[in-house]
Amino acid sequence: MNCPNKEKNLQDCNCSYGSCEKMGICCECVRYHRNKGALPACYFPNDAEKTFDRSIEYFIEVYQKEKHL
């Protein structure tokens, strides 16, 4: 897919999965992860993103710890 915003999106993309063909194409990335019941890398802090655990459960765990909820 050709995305007119890809270069701009890549500036904010923290995905460390180097061979991802959806990198910088946010609509494709969100669709992919949503279909898997997960969230894209950009929802996670960099250290949490590097675990490659993109589950909603892990997202909640990370933010509960970060916010001390």
JOJO-V223787 format. One line per field, one symbol per residue. psi: psi as a letter, one per 30 degrees, with the letter a starting at -180 (. if undefined). burial: I if it has 24 or more other C-alpha atoms within 12 Angstrom, else O. A space follows every 10 residues. Layout:
BEGIN
psi: ???
burial: ???
END
This chain:
BEGIN
psi: kjkfgeeeef ffkgkgjegk ffkfieeeee eeeefghlll effkleeeef fgjgleeeee eefeeefh.
burial: OOOOOOOOOO OOIIIIOOOO OIIIIIOOIO OOOOOOOIII IIIIIOOIIO OIIIIOOOIO OIOOOOOOO
END
